[in-house]
Amino acid sequence: MAGFLGTVVDAAIGWMVQSILGSFFTGQMEAWTREVGLAEHVDKLKFEMRKVEMVLAAAEGRRIDNKPLARSLDDLKELIYDAEDVMDELDYYRLQQQIEQGNGSNPEGSHASSSAPSSTFELVYNATSQITSWASCDRKRKRENEGPAHSTIMTFEVKDDISKRINIIVNHLCTIGDSVQRVLQLAIAHPIATPSQSQIIARNARMTTSVPVERKEILLKYIRNKRFLLVLDDVWEDKDRSGWDELLAPLRRSQVSGCMILATTRRKSVAKLLGTMIEVELNGLDEKEFWILFKAFAFGNENYEDHPSLQSIGKQIAKALKGCPLAAQSVGALLKTSISYKHWRRVQDKWKSLQEDADDILPILKISYDYLPVHLQRCFSFCSLFPEDYQFSGERLVRAWISQNFVQCEDPTMRLEETGQQYLDRLVDLGFFQKVGSHYVMHDLMHELAGKVSLNECATIHGFQSEEIRPTVRHLSIITTAFIEDKDVHGPNEKFDKVIQKVRSWHKLRTLMLFGQSTENFLESLRTLCKEAKCLRLLSVIDADISSINNFLSPCHLRYVSAYGLHLKQFPQPLTRCYHLQVLDVGISSKFAVPTGMSNLIYLRHLIAHEKVHHAIACVGNITSLQELKFKVQNVGSFGIGQLESMNELVLLDISQLENVKTEEEARGSSLIDKEYLKTLSLSWEDSSMSLQPQAAKNVLEGLQPHQNLKTLKITGYGGTSPSWLSSTFSVISLEILHLEKCREWRILPTLEMPFLRKLTLIRMLNVMEISVPSLEELVLTDMPKLEKCIGSYGMELTSHLKVLMIKNCPQLNELTLFQSYSSFDAEQKSWFPSLKKLSIKHCPQIMYNFVLYF
């Protein structure tokens, strides 16, 4: 499809240059390069990149009308990538020297550090020379191009060393669909947004052409005497009739009447090939209905009647979208960014210039992509690595973006994760992603668009017929299902070896993601190739021993390692030398022996592992970027509570065995009050701990006062009375969730002073006699033998938001404001508790006696 690549000067190149200049050319780096004798060459590299930045800024957005210019810019992009790798490697050696000098150990690392300048000198020199050469060519072009404006682009020279782009194979994956008996063919002219029709009928009912013999027999066994409905979604294959016959042979042998196959396709040729009994063409929405939907996306809260000129343009655009809701959302959101005639007309003109096929919706979606800022384009196109219909975690995706340096914070008060979440929310608003519960998914058309715009940088290997990978690819995903299920091989997978030989850019790869199980035999095939992957930043595998690959990985650039589902006995020691590592995700159920040197991972932001892994990290205070930590206080300096002092990036903190903290001064050493990003805090004392008197325990809790931004607080096993920061001088004003459990001396709860409190849980609070509650969403009271009153002063508002009410084993409770407005209470009377979803009242005789309750 023309117009997808190479039509304008790529703004991403300039964005990359700015990112590199901002990330690496810092005062700290400049001081270190002077120390090791590389300052002159690094300064020259910086100088030339500044000139490149100016050239690109002047040319940004200009159409490219000749191939030499396009190739030259592609070549420049490769050079910028090389420059980033070089500077990242330099930064690694700087970190290595900093860490090892601080530890005064690790002779192996010291050797690497001492050799770093000489081993990197040539890389810096080469990168500088190449970028200088490109800039010199540009100056030469400027001299030659002084003349008529129309000749400027045409005389742009191609660099002598441009890498020719060859061997592009367009063998598309064969997707399956056919009919055997009664086939209802849905030839979808324009897929309707959100889950497709067939997904509603049978989600994920997909099969492949190459069905092993034993699987055919299994299939036949299951359907032999049963009526079945087989759904084949989004069928493209319209030539391989023998493939259909092979797939559906078992189905033809079924003797049960009433069986049906439902296929969906966007190709008329597929419908013709199937020879269906009935063909139903699903067009878009009715024109009037579609205009109502389109207006909602395009005008938002604006009164469209105030813009008659825009109505005219809008109706023309809406008509061209042919009733496709996904296009309405995407294009409408784009138009909404500027309610002006000039902007809307520009969008309309651009669509007209791109559209080649009246029935092709992708050029319209491409317009919305073109208007995205560069950082969002990169974030979106990266997601082409996911399998179709894959539901991905927003948190994991944002962390992956950060590992690739896609996320840049303009606001110094915001964390990268917060900025990345804003990126994700924006892409959802614009229709590029859809939120499904707590996860996200891409519509199949958006997935196709992402694949189109990322061809040069992203690729997926899916099955033995996968397309050849372009030599510029830097992000690769492998869907392992077909390779793992291949029963014809034992040991290393020869067929897979042949497929991955198509990847000619292993030395450039920054991302390697494996979807599906990764067996030992399968990983054996990757080991040799991983030796070449010196620039890898993200590695993701499932149910695999990463130590089999880890020994071959370069530690310089690695930022994200995901191997959840893994059961390790010993964590791979080499990973402790990955000083740039930001994310280590082995799943919360994974336990392993923690090696020495884990605290060297000073840039680690997220450690997703079993709590025992967290507990075992000595000197964890060195990892000042960590955002989630489960910390067990021990009477050893490297595990003392003072380790928390400088960990001011923490968002979630769980501190256990606080009985090992003896004084308020020692507790203040954790500096919880300085942790402004801390949102969730859990403090626990061991049940059996009676070593501290109530006053001593209170002093410790006073010293653990958190920052006022805290939203969730849980305290368990505490033996003192309420601290001042949670009573008389209440300071946690942002608190939304409060959970108190087994706090035997606690008597007073200032809940009415918590304006944002939504959830209150009190369990085994033995001495609490009275509580005052605001309007809540959840109230849980369990095992409170002295509680007599639960009152509030909010009237009907007290019950209007309540979703969960659980009261158990409160024998003295006789005054409950929640029910005082009613002579009797009927759980089915929704007007009393309109939001209530869960209600449980057990072993509370006073309540049952004083109020008539019907359940």
N, C-alpha and C positions, 0 to 999 in steps of 0.2 A: 504494500500500500504506500503510494507516494505521499510525501508530506510528513511522514512519521519521524524520519531522522535526517539530520543534515540540512535543514531548511534555513536556520538562522545561526548566527555566531553563538555558540553554546555558552550561556551564562554560567553554567556549572563550572567551567574552567576558572573564570574569574573568582567565583565563590570559593573554589578550592584554594586558589592562591591566597585570598584573604584569610581563610581558615588557617593555612600553614603559617603565614606571617604572624597571625595573632597567637597561635598555639606554641610555636617553637622558638621564634626569635625574641626571646624574653631576656631580661637582664641576667637572670640566673644562668641561662644557657650561654649568653655572651661571655660571662665571667669564666665559665668552665672551659669554653673553647679557647680563650686566651691562655688559660692555665696549661692546656694540653697542646698548644701550638697550632690550632686549626682556625683561629679567629679570622685570618686574612681570607681564607677560602670561603668560610661561612658568610662573612660580610659581603664577599663578591656575589655569592649565591643570593643573598638577600637583596642586594642592589639590582641584580638582573631580574629577579622576580617582581620587584617594584615596577620596573619598566614594562614587564609583561602585563602586570596588572593595569597599567595605564593604557596600553594598547588595546587590551580586551574591553576595558571600560568604554573606550571610544567606539568600539565596533559592536558592542553588545546589542543584540536584537536585529542586526543587519542581515538581510537575506544572503545566503550563499548561492551564487549562480554558477559556480564552476567547481569541478571535482578537485583540482589541485588545491584550492583554498580549503575545502572540506578535509582533504587528507592532511594538509598541513596543521590544521587545528586539532585533528585527531592525534597527530603525532605530538603536538604540544601537550595535549592532555596526558599522554603517556609519560612525557618528561616531568610534568608536574607530579604525577603519581610517584615517579622515581625519586624526585626531590623530597617528597613527603616521607618516603621510606627511609631515605638517608638521614633526614633530620630525626626521625623517630628512633633510628638505630643509635644515633649520637646521644639522644636523650636517655636511651637504655643504659649506655655505658656511663653516662653521668650519674644515673640512679644507682648503678652497680657500685661505683666508686663511693658514693655517699653512704650507702647501706653498709658496705664492707668496712669502710673506715670507722663507721659508728660501732660496728660489732667487733672489729679487730680480729676477725676470724675469716674462715673460708679461703684458704690459700688457692684453691682451684679458681674461685671467682676472681681473686686478686690477679692471677695470671691473665685471665681474660680481660680484666680492666686495663692492665698495663699495656696490653697489646692492642687495645681498642683504637687509639689514635692512628697508629700506623696502618691498621687493617681498614680503617674507615677513610683515611686520607684520600685514597684513589677514588672512592665512591663520591665523596664531596667534590673532588676536582672534576670528575667526569660529568656529574650533574650540572655543575656550574658552567663547564665548557659548552655543554649541549644547549643549555638555556641561553647562554650568551650568543651562541651561534644562531639560535632562532631569532633572538632580538635583533642581531645584526642583519639577518635577512629581512626583518621587518623594516629596519631603517633604510636598507637598500631599496625595498619596495616603495617606501615613501618617496624616495628621490625619483624613482622611475615613474611614479604615479602622479607627480605634480603635473597637472593638466586638467582636461575635462573631467568632470565628476563621474561621468558614466563609465570611464575606463579604469577607475580605481580598483575595483574588485577583479576585473578580467586579467590584469597583469600580475596578480599575486603568484609568486614562485613557490614551487614545491621543493621542500628540502631534499638534498641528495640522498639522505638515508631513510626516506619514508618507507615504512614497512608495508609491502603490498598485501592487500587483503584478498586472500585466495581461499579456495576449497570451502565455499559456503554451500552447504547442502540443505535442500528444502524438503527433506523426506518427513512429512508430518506424521505424528503418531496416529496410528489407526484406532479410532474409537468405534465401539461396536453397537450395532442395532439391527434388528431384523424382525420378521414376524413368521410364525409357524402356522397357527390355525386362524384364529380371529384376531386380527391386529387393527387396533384403532390408531391411525396415524395422525399425530398432531404436528403439522408443518407450521412451526411458529415463525411468523413473519417478523415480529419484533418481540423478544423475550420481555415479559413483564417483570418489573422490579421485585426485589425480595425473593424468597424461595420460589423456584420454578414449580410448575404444576406437578411434574412428576415427583419432585421432592416431597410435596405434600402427600402424595399417594404412598410413596415408599422411598423414604430418604436413604440415600447412599446405596440404592440397589443397583450395583454396577458389576459388570463382568468383563473379562478380557478375551481376546480372540484365541490366544494360545492356552487352551484348556487341557491339562494333562489327562491321560486316559483314565487314571484312577478317580480323578475328580468328576469326570463325566459319569462314571458308574455311581459315585456317591450322589450326584445330582439326580440321576435316574431313580435311585433308591428312595430319595426323599419325596419325589413327585409322582411315583408310579401310580398310586391309587388316590391321588389328591388333586383337587382343583387348585390351580395356581394363577397368580397374576405376576408377570415379570415386567419390570419397568426398566427401559433403556433410555437414559437421559442424555440429551444433547448429542445426537448421533451425527457424525460427519462422514463416515466411510460410505462411499457410493460406488465403489468399483469391485471390491473383493467379495464376490458372491460366494466363493468357496470358503472364505473365512466364516461367513454367516452359516453356511451349511455345517461346518465343523462344530461351531459353537452350539447350534440348536439341535444337533442330531439327537441328543437324549430326550429333548422335549417332544419331538415328533412321535416318539414311541409311547407317549402317554395315551391311555385309553379313556381317560375321564373327559366328559364333555364340559363345555363352559369355561375352558382355560382361555387365557387372554394374555397378549403381550402389548404393552403400551410403550410406544416410542415417541420421543420428542426430537425435533430437528429444526434447524434453520435453513435447510437446503431442500429445494423442490426436487432435486435429483435423487435425494434419499427416499423421499416419498414415492417417487416413480419406481425406483428400484424395488422397494418393498412390495409394491402391488397390493396395497391395502384395500380392505373392503370399504372403509369409510375414511375420508380425509377431512379433517377439521382444521381450518386455518384460523389461528387466533391472531387477530389484528390487535392494534392498541385500543386505548379507551376511545369512547365516543368523543367527537370534536368538542362538544359543549362541556362535557365532563372534564376533558383534558384541559381545557382553557381555565376552568375553575382551579384545578390542581396546579397548573403552571403559574397562575397569578399568585397563588399562595407562596410558592417558592421564590418567584421573581420580585414581588413587591413587599413581601413580609407584612409589616404593620402599616406600610405606606398606603394611602388611598390612591388606587390606580386611576380613579376618575380625574384626579388632579393632573394626570400626565397623558393627555390624549395622543400626543405624538408617539409616546412609548407604547401605548396600547396598540397602535398600528403596527409598529415593528414587532412587538411581542406576539401578536396574532400570526404574523408571517413566520416567525421563528417556531411558534407552537405548532403550526400546520406542518412545518418541515420535520418535526419530531415524530409525526405519525403515531401519536398516542402512547409513546413509550414512557412510563412513569420514571424509570431510571434516568432517562435523558431530561425529563422535566426537572427532576431534583438537581442534577448536575449542572445543566445549563441555567436553570432558574437561579441557583445559588451564585453562579458566576455573574449573572446580570445584576443580582441584588447588591453586589459589591460597590456598584456606582449607579444610582438611579439618575442617569443622564442620557440624553439623546446620543451624544458622541460615543459613549461607551457601548451602548446597545447597538448602534449602527456598525461599530467596528467589529463586534462579535458576529453580527449577521453577515458582514462582508467576508470575514475570515472563514466562516462556515461554507459560504458559497465557493470560495477559492479552493477549499480542501475536498469538497465532496465529489467523488467520482461515481459512486453507485447510489442511486436514489434510495435503495433499500438498505444501505450500509449505515449503521448507527455509530460505528467507531469514530469516523471523522468528527462527529458532533461531540462525542465524549472527549476526543483529543483536544478540542478547543478549550475545554475546562482545564485539562492538564496543562496546556500551554500557558494559561494565565496563573498557574500556581507559582509562588516564589520558588527559587531554586532548591532551597532546603526541603520543601515539601515534595517537590518532584523527585528528589533523590530518595526520600523516605518511602514514597508510594511505589516507585519502580523497584526498589529493593524487595518488596513483597511479592514480586513475580516468582520468587524462589519457593513460595509455599505451594503445596499441591492444591488443585481446584477444590473448592468447598471446604478448605481447611479452616477450622476454628482456632484462632490463635489468641494467646494471652496478651493483653495490652501491656502489662508490666514487662514481660519478656521481650516484646517487640521494641518498646522504648529503650530497653537496655541494649538490644542489638544495634539500634540506631546510634546510640551513644558510643558503642565500641567502634563504629565506623566513622566517628567524628561528624555525623550528620547534624547533630544537635548543638546549637550555639546559643549561649545565654547572653542576651543584651542587658537584662536586668541583673545586676550583681547580687541582689537579695534572693534570687530564685535558684533552686537547684536544677541541675541538668534534667533530672527526672520530671520535675514539674513542667519545664519547658517542653520536653518530649511529649508529655501528656497533652499539652496544649496543641502540639502538632497533630496528635492522633485525633483529638476532639474536632479540630478544624477539618481534617480529612473526612471524618464522619459527617459533619455538617454539610460538606460539599458533595456528599454522595459517593465518595471513593471507597469507603468502608461502611459496613452495616454492623450495628451492635446486636449481638444475640446473647441475652443473659449477661453473664460476666465476661464473655469473650467477643471476638470480632471476626467478621468474615467478609470476603470480597465477592461481589456478584460476578458471575462467570464472564460477563462482558468487561467488567473492570479488570478482572484477572487477565483477560486477553489483551486489553489495552496496556497493562503493566508489562506484559511480555513483549509487546511491540516496541515500546519506548525504551526498553532496557536491553535490547538484543546485543549491544556491544559490550555490556558489562555484566549481565546476569544470564545464567543458563541453568537448565534443569535436565538431569539425566533420568529418564523414566522408561525403563524397559530396554530391550536389546536393539530396538529400531530408533533410538534417540538421534536427534539431529547432531551434526557435527558442531563442535563448539568453536565460536570465533576466538581468534588468538588474543583479543583484547579483554576477554572475560576475566573478571576479578571476583565474582561472587557465584558460587556453584552449589546447587542442591542435588541430592541423589535420592530418589524414591526407591527404596531397596526391595520392595515386595517381590518384583519379578525375579530378582537375582537370588534372594533367599529361598524362594519356592522352586528354583530350578533343581530338579532331582537328578539331572544327568551328570552332575559333577560331584566329585568328592575331593575335599581339600580346597585349595585356592580356586576361585571361580574363573575358569578360563574365558567364558563368554563375557563376564564382566570386565576382565582384563582388556579384551578387545574394544569394548565400549569406551573405557576411560582413556584408551590411547588417543581418542579424539580430542582430549583436553590438552591443548598445547601451551596452556598458560599456567601450569602448576606453580611456576616460579613467581607468578604475579598474584596468585589467589589470596584474597583477604577473608573470604568466607567459605566455609565448607559445612553444609548442613545435611545430615542424613535423616530421612523420614522413614520410619519403620524399623524393625529389629536389625541389629548389626551383629551377626554371629562372628565367631573367631575366624572361620574360614573366609568370610567376607572381608573382615578387617585386614587379613593377611595380604589381600590384593592392594590395599591402600598404603601399606607401610612404606614400600619403596618410593611411591609417588610423594608421600608426605615428607620425604627427605628433601624434595625440591620446593616444598611449600614454605619458603623462608619468610614470606610476608604475611602469613596467616594471622588474622586478628580474631576470628570467631570460629570455634569448632563446636559442633553440636551432634551428639550421637545418643542413641537410646539402647539401654540394656547391653552395654558393651564395656569391656575392660579397656579403658582409655590408656592404660599403661602400655598396651601393645603398640599404640601410636605415639604416645607422648614422648618416648625416647627419641623419636625422629623429628620432633617439632623444634623449630627455632624459638627460643624464649623471648626474642627481642620485641616482637610486635603483639604477641598474644594478649587479648583483652577479655575475651569471653569464652569460657569453657562450660559446656552443658553436657552432662552425662547422667541424667536422672534415670532411675530404674536400675542403677548400678549397685552392686554389693562388693565393696572393696574391703580387704583386710588391712591394707597399707596404702596410704595416699601416696601417689607418685612423687618422689622427692624432687625430680626435675622441675615440677610446677612451682616449687618455692623460689625458683630463680626467674620466674616470669614477673618481673617487677612492674610491668604495665598492666597486669591482670586487674580487671575491674569486677568481673562477675565469675563466680565459681558455683555452678548449680549441679549438685549431685542428688537433689531430692531430699526432702525432710526426713525420710526413713533411712537414709544411708548413714551407716556408721563405719568409721575406719580409724586406725591409729594415726594420730596427727604427728607428722615429722617435725623435727626441729627446723626452724627457719620459716614457719608459716607467718610469723610477724614481719618478715621481710616484704610481704605483699602490701606495701604501704599505700597503693592506689586502689586496693580492693574495696568496692562499694557494696557488694551484695554477696553473702555467703549463704547459700541455700543448702543446708545439711542438717542432720540430726543435732539436737541440742548438746549431746555429748561431745560432738566435734567442736562446737563453740566453747564448751567448758574447758577443753584440753589445750587451747591455744595459749602458750606462755607469752607474756609481754604483748598481749593483744592491744594495749594502748598505743603501740606503734602504728596500727592500722587506722589512722585518723580519718580516713574517708568512709569507713564502714557505716552503713545506715541501719542495719538490723543486727542485734547481738543478744544472745542468751548467755549471761555472765554469772558464773558461780563463784562467790567470794570464798577464798581459801586463805589460810594463815601463812601464805608464802608471798614474798614481794612481787614476784612475776604474775601472781594471781590476786593481788590485793585490790581493794576497791579504788585505790588511787590510780589504777590503770585507766579508769574512765575519764580522768581529768581533761584530757585534750581531745576526746572523741566527740567533738561538737557537731558532727554531721549526722548523728544518730537520729533516726525517725522512730524506731521501735527498740525498746530496751526491756529486757527481762532480767532482774537481779534476784538470785536465790541465795540461800544460806546466809542471810544477813545477820544471823546470830554471831557470825565471826567478825562483825564490826562492833567495837566496844564503846566508842565515844562519838559525840557530836562532831568534834573536829575531824576525826577520821572519816566520818560520813561526808562531811563537806568537801573532802578531797575528791569526791566524784564529780563535783561541779555540775550537778544536774540543773541548777538554776540558770546556768549559762547556755544550756542546750536549746536554742530557740526553735530548732526544727523538730524536736522530740514531740511526737503526737501520741504515742502509746507507751505507757510505763507500767510494769508489773514488779511489785516488791513482795518478797516472801521470806518468811522465817520457817525453819523446820518445826513441825508439829511438836516434836519431843523436846524442843528447846525451852528450858526453864531457867537458863543461866542468867538472864538479865532481869532485874527488877523492873516493874512498870515505868518508873521514872527514867531509868537508864535506857530502856527501849524507846521511850518517848524522845529522849535526847537524840538518839540515832535517827529517828524518823524526822525530827526537826532539821537535821543536817542533810536530809535527802529531799529537801524542798525543790520541786521541779519548776521549770519556766512557766510563765502564765499562759503560754500557747498550748499547753498540754490538753488533749481532748479525751483520752481514755486512761483511767487509773484503776489498777487492781492491787489490793493489799490483802495478803493472806498470812495467817499465823502470827500476827503482830500482838505483842503482849502489853502494850501501853495504852494510854488514853489518846484522844484526838489531838493531833499536832496543831499548832497555832495557824499554820498556813491552810488548814482545812476546817478551821472553826472560827476563833475570835478575829484573826486578821486574814480572813479568807482571800487567797491570792490566785488560785487556779480558776480564773473567771471564765475561761473558754471550755471548761469541762463539759463533755457531752455524755460520757459513760462512766459510771462509778460502780465498782464491784468490791465489796468488803466481805471477807470470809474468815471466820475463826479469830476474830479480834476480840479477845475475851474481856478486856477492860474498857472497851469503847462504849461511851454512853450518849454522846451528843452528835447529831448529824445536822449540819446547816444547809439542808438541801434546798430550802426556799431561797437561799442566796445564790443558787446556781442557775442563772437565767437561761443557759443553753442545754441544761441536763435533759437527756432523752431517755436514758436507760438507767435504772437503779436496781442493783442486786445486793441483797443482804442475806448472808447464810451463816448460821451459828454465831450470831452476835448476841452473846449470852446476857449482857447487861443493858441492852438498849430497851427502854421502856416506851419511848414515844418518838415518832418521826413525823416530819412535815414534808409533804411532797408537792412539787409543782406539777404542771401538766406534763405527763410522760407518755412515751410510746411503749415502754416495757417496765413493769414493776414485779420483782420477784422477792418474796419474803419466805425464808425457809428456816425451820429449827430456831425459833426465837422465843424462848420460854417466858420472858418477862415483858414482851411487847404488849402494850395495852391500847395504844392509840396510833392510828395512821390517818392524819388529817391533812387537809389542804384548803386553800382559800380562793380557789379559782372557779368555783361553781361548776357550771356545765362544761367549761373548757377543760376541767380536770379529767373528764372522761372522753372528750371528743377525739383525742388523738391516740388513745390507748389501744395497742394492738395485742399485747401479751400481759395477762394478769395471772400470776401464780402465787398462791399463799398456802403454805403447808406447815403443819406442826407449830402453830402459834396459839396455844390454848387460852391465853389471857386476853387476846385481842377482841375487844368489844366495841371499839369505836372506829368506824371506817367511813370516811367522808364520801368515798366513791358511791356508797349505797344510801346515804342519808337522805337524798332527795326523793327516794322512791319508797313507797309503802311495801312494794314487793318488786322483785327483780326477775325478769324473764330473759334468758340468754338469747332468745330469738327476737327480742324487741330491739331492732337495729337502731332506732332513734336514740336509745339510751347510750349505747356503746357502738357508734356507727363504724368504727375502724377495727373492732375487736376480731382477732383471728384465733387466739388461744386463751382459754380460761380453765383454771384448775384451782379449786379450793378444797383442801383436805385437812382433816383433824384440827378444825378450828371451831369448837363447839359454841363459843359465844356468838360468833357471826351467824352460824346456822340457826341459833335460837332467836337472835334479835331481828334477823331479816329473813323474809320468806324468799327463798331462791328456787327458781325452776330451771332445771338443766335438761 
